[in-house]
């Protein structure tokens, strides 16, 4: 645009650009940083996502423990076993969505590997069942990660082929299940407390005081980058770890939740978790990264949402259990990998630079 351009034309062109989400950071009188909105996004993330999701998770694992105790009675029914299976799946839903923000105590306290390591180590698990060990919580806590958490519980309540009956559960398996379920309940309760604002040393305070004295996040930018990098991280893990490694190896024994045939739901909930973080939404709707992006770049907001929906839709086209789909539905599986990697790319190449540009 030259000095001869009519001033009214300049205003018109600027208005058109803004209507398509383009915001000129050098606009006179404008600002590329909205610190108030950034602070609200950061604060709302804590209250809307980790606090709520971890509370949901802790509630489900507490119920699961109670249901495992009910199986101990000796006359457990298949209905009681099915109730435990349903609760296990509900707990997985909360946990997998929470993997979109695997930072803070879930990482620094190694809670993630202690509750969600796979595949199950069958040889060592059977050795534990054959041993005289008392499965106290302390004993379970000291076991290697592949012998505790969600997946040994999954194996014991679903069976290797997913068709275990209540009568098939041995007394020794019940003892192991009790220790596993109690350990899972304890760790998820710890996770819930770790983000509770009133708890001593809680991570909510560390996160929401970003740029205002936080011991972890010296700037708002560092907290917002944490959010985006966590979203990128789980996209990479789902596409290139959880799915593609198993797909390339054509080895269903490597999949995440094979006994419950829950792997595709796990993957979908991972990406739904990414969407939750972007929207600032779980049980309630609050300010999220979406609101920050919409203020400055409507086109980017639209593109991110399209990629999110495309990834979830692509996962939905895999209609067979994952261990079968890697052989019977290779095109659908590959399309899911590609769609999730497309989502990862826009988060890396566009959303992360955007956050850096519009925060400080």
Order of alpha helices (4+ residues) and beta strands (2+ residues): alpha-alpha-alpha-alpha-alpha-alpha-alpha-alpha-alpha-alpha-alpha-alpha-alpha-alpha-alpha-alpha-alpha-alpha-alpha
